[in-house]
Amino acid sequence: MITQTQALTTLSYLLGENSVPTSSVLDSRKNFIQNTLNEIYRAYPWSFASANATLTFANGIATLPSDFDYQHKIYGYFYNGSTQTQLDEINIGDRDMYIQNQYKFWIEHVIDDTFMIKTKDTNYTTAVISYQTEVPTLSSTVSTPFNDANIIALGAKRYVKASENPDADISQDEALFQKRLNEVIGAVQVNRPLRKHRNVYYANNYRLGEN
């Protein structure tokens, strides 16, 4: 578990400093660390950020958990007694192409951080979903299960250099950050089973028709 304090310390070492500064640059560095963590969470559906929830539908509509991260794909199943039926997500623009008993759902943004999941299968009232949670906002007490402080610091270092000199060449820093992150992702992919029956778009957590 990595806290903001640990990430700040590692970042200072990468910048050649013996300790974390106490000046006004500290607030900007905290922001750069958080931005980097956001990138890391977007890059892969980490198992440590996954969660399950049981949703209750009314007329085919249910509210998604408040910590749901829209940038990743949802997997779901309808339950009716002992019967389990797989749900498949569709692009919201294709919702008129489907009817009841095709077991499709789409996601709609309601307001602020509230999202709803909708389906035309109104004969079901309960579904269990697997989803990715939002990125935690790091602090001295709030940590992240992503346990490589060096990668977080490498990413934040790019922002530090750019803030000090907008014309600075950060391509090498970017390349090193991406390399290290991809190494971790590659190790996870080798050691974890992939989901069955998913095409290349879903395997990479993209929604069809979206960038």
C-alpha positions as CSV (number, residue, x, y, z in Angstrom):
1,M,0.0,0.0,0.0
2,I,1.4,3.3,-1.1
3,T,0.5,6.6,0.6
4,Q,0.9,10.1,-0.8
5,T,3.8,10.6,1.7
6,Q,5.7,7.6,0.3
7,A,5.1,8.8,-3.3
8,L,6.3,12.3,-2.5
9,T,9.5,10.9,-0.8
10,T,10.3,8.7,-3.9
11,L,9.7,11.6,-6.2
12,S,12.1,13.8,-4.3
13,Y,14.8,11.2,-4.5
14,L,14.2,10.9,-8.3
15,L,14.7,14.7,-8.5
16,G,18.0,14.5,-6.6
17,E,16.6,15.9,-3.3
18,N,17.5,14.5,0.1
19,S,14.0,15.2,1.5
20,V,10.5,16.3,0.6
21,P,10.4,20.1,0.3
22,T,8.1,22.1,2.6
23,S,7.6,25.0,0.2
24,S,4.7,25.9,-2.1
25,V,5.8,23.3,-4.6
26,L,4.5,20.5,-2.4
27,D,0.9,21.2,-3.4
28,S,1.7,20.9,-7.1
29,R,3.6,17.7,-6.5
30,K,0.7,16.2,-4.7
31,N,-1.5,17.0,-7.7
32,F,1.1,15.5,-10.1
33,I,1.1,12.3,-8.1
34,Q,-2.7,12.1,-8.1
35,N,-2.7,12.7,-11.9
36,T,-0.2,9.9,-12.4
37,L,-2.3,7.5,-10.3
38,N,-5.3,8.3,-12.4
39,E,-3.3,7.3,-15.5
40,I,-2.2,4.1,-13.9
41,Y,-5.8,3.1,-12.9
42,R,-7.0,3.9,-16.5
43,A,-4.3,1.8,-18.1
44,Y,-5.5,-1.6,-16.9
45,P,-8.4,-3.2,-15.1
46,W,-6.5,-4.0,-11.9
47,S,-7.9,-6.7,-9.7
48,F,-7.2,-4.7,-6.6
49,A,-9.6,-2.0,-7.9
50,S,-12.4,-4.4,-8.8
51,A,-15.6,-4.8,-6.7
52,N,-18.9,-6.6,-6.9
53,A,-22.4,-5.2,-6.2
54,T,-25.9,-6.5,-6.2
55,L,-28.3,-4.2,-7.9
56,T,-32.1,-4.0,-7.6
57,F,-33.9,-3.0,-10.8
58,A,-37.2,-1.2,-11.1
59,N,-38.6,-1.2,-14.6
60,G,-35.2,-2.1,-16.0
61,I,-33.3,0.6,-14.3
62,A,-30.8,0.5,-11.4
63,T,-28.4,3.0,-9.9
64,L,-24.7,2.0,-10.1
65,P,-22.5,2.2,-7.0
66,S,-21.1,5.6,-6.2
67,D,-17.5,4.4,-6.6
68,F,-18.1,3.1,-10.1
69,D,-15.5,4.1,-12.6
70,Y,-17.0,4.7,-16.1
71,Q,-13.6,4.3,-17.8
72,H,-13.8,0.5,-17.4
73,K,-16.2,-2.2,-18.5
74,I,-18.9,-3.8,-16.4
75,Y,-19.7,-7.5,-16.3
76,G,-23.1,-8.6,-15.0
77,Y,-25.6,-11.4,-14.5
78,F,-29.3,-11.4,-13.9
79,Y,-30.5,-13.7,-11.1
80,N,-34.0,-15.2,-10.9
81,G,-34.0,-17.7,-8.1
82,S,-31.3,-20.2,-9.0
83,T,-31.2,-19.1,-12.7
84,Q,-28.2,-17.0,-13.8
85,T,-28.3,-15.1,-17.1
86,Q,-25.3,-13.3,-18.5
87,L,-25.7,-9.6,-19.3
88,D,-23.8,-7.9,-22.1
89,E,-23.1,-4.2,-22.3
90,I,-24.0,-2.4,-25.5
91,N,-23.3,1.2,-26.7
92,I,-26.0,3.6,-25.6
93,G,-26.5,4.5,-29.3
94,D,-27.5,0.9,-30.1
95,R,-30.2,0.6,-27.4
96,D,-33.1,0.8,-29.9
97,M,-31.7,-2.3,-31.8
98,Y,-32.5,-4.6,-28.9
99,I,-35.6,-6.0,-27.3
100,Q,-36.5,-7.9,-24.1
101,N,-34.9,-11.3,-23.6
102,Q,-31.7,-10.4,-25.4
103,Y,-30.1,-9.5,-22.1
104,K,-28.3,-6.3,-23.0
105,F,-27.7,-3.2,-20.9
106,W,-26.3,0.2,-21.4
107,I,-25.0,2.9,-19.0
108,E,-26.4,6.5,-18.8
109,H,-24.9,9.4,-16.9
110,V,-27.5,11.1,-14.6
111,I,-25.9,13.9,-12.7
112,D,-22.5,14.6,-11.1
113,D,-21.0,11.2,-10.4
114,T,-24.2,9.2,-10.6
115,F,-24.7,6.6,-13.4
116,M,-27.6,4.3,-14.1
117,I,-27.6,0.9,-15.8
118,K,-30.6,0.3,-18.0
119,T,-32.0,-2.8,-19.7
120,K,-35.2,-3.8,-21.6
121,D,-35.4,-7.0,-19.6
122,T,-37.9,-5.7,-17.1
123,N,-38.8,-9.2,-16.0
124,Y,-35.7,-9.4,-13.9
125,T,-35.2,-7.4,-10.6
126,T,-31.8,-8.5,-9.4
127,A,-28.4,-8.4,-11.0
128,V,-24.8,-8.9,-9.7
129,I,-22.2,-6.8,-11.4
130,S,-18.4,-6.7,-11.4
131,Y,-16.9,-3.3,-11.9
132,Q,-13.8,-1.1,-11.4
133,T,-13.8,1.4,-8.5
134,E,-12.7,5.0,-8.8
135,V,-9.1,6.1,-8.1
136,P,-8.6,6.9,-4.4
137,T,-7.5,10.4,-3.6
138,L,-4.2,9.9,-1.9
139,S,-3.2,11.5,1.4
140,S,-0.9,10.7,4.3
141,T,-3.6,8.3,5.5
142,V,-5.3,7.2,2.3
143,S,-3.3,4.8,0.2
144,T,-3.5,2.8,-3.0
145,P,-3.0,-1.0,-3.4
146,F,-0.8,-0.2,-6.5
147,N,2.4,-1.0,-4.7
148,D,5.2,0.5,-6.9
149,A,6.0,4.0,-5.6
150,N,8.7,4.3,-8.2
151,I,6.3,4.1,-11.1
152,I,4.1,6.7,-9.5
153,A,7.1,9.0,-8.9
154,L,8.4,8.4,-12.5
155,G,5.0,9.6,-13.8
156,A,4.9,12.6,-11.5
157,K,8.4,13.5,-12.5
158,R,7.2,14.3,-16.0
159,Y,4.7,16.9,-14.7
160,V,7.3,18.4,-12.4
161,K,9.8,18.9,-15.3
162,A,7.1,20.4,-17.5
163,S,5.9,22.8,-14.8
164,E,9.4,24.0,-14.3
165,N,10.0,24.4,-18.1
166,P,7.1,24.1,-20.5
167,D,9.5,23.6,-23.3
168,A,11.4,20.8,-21.6
169,D,11.9,17.5,-23.4
170,I,10.2,14.9,-21.3
171,S,10.0,12.2,-23.9
172,Q,12.6,10.0,-22.2
173,D,10.7,10.4,-18.9
174,E,7.5,9.5,-20.6
175,A,9.1,6.5,-22.3
176,L,10.5,5.2,-19.0
177,F,7.2,5.6,-17.2
178,Q,5.3,3.8,-19.9
179,K,8.0,1.0,-20.0
180,R,7.8,0.4,-16.3
181,L,4.0,0.5,-16.2
182,N,3.8,-1.9,-19.2
183,E,6.2,-4.3,-17.4
184,V,3.9,-4.4,-14.4
185,I,0.8,-4.9,-16.6
186,G,2.6,-7.6,-18.6
187,A,3.4,-9.5,-15.4
188,V,-0.2,-9.3,-14.2
189,Q,-1.5,-10.6,-17.6
190,V,0.9,-13.5,-17.5
191,N,0.0,-14.5,-13.9
192,R,-3.8,-14.0,-14.1
193,P,-6.4,-15.9,-16.2
194,L,-8.2,-13.9,-18.9
195,R,-12.0,-13.8,-19.1
196,K,-13.5,-16.3,-21.5
197,H,-15.6,-15.3,-24.6
198,R,-14.5,-11.7,-24.8
199,N,-13.4,-10.1,-28.1
200,V,-10.4,-7.8,-28.4
201,Y,-12.4,-4.6,-27.7
202,Y,-13.7,-6.0,-24.4
203,A,-10.4,-7.5,-23.4
204,N,-9.0,-4.0,-23.5
205,N,-12.0,-2.5,-21.7
206,Y,-13.2,-0.3,-24.6
207,R,-16.8,0.3,-25.3
208,L,-17.7,-0.2,-29.0
209,G,-18.3,3.1,-30.7
210,E,-16.3,5.1,-28.1
211,N,-12.8,6.4,-28.1
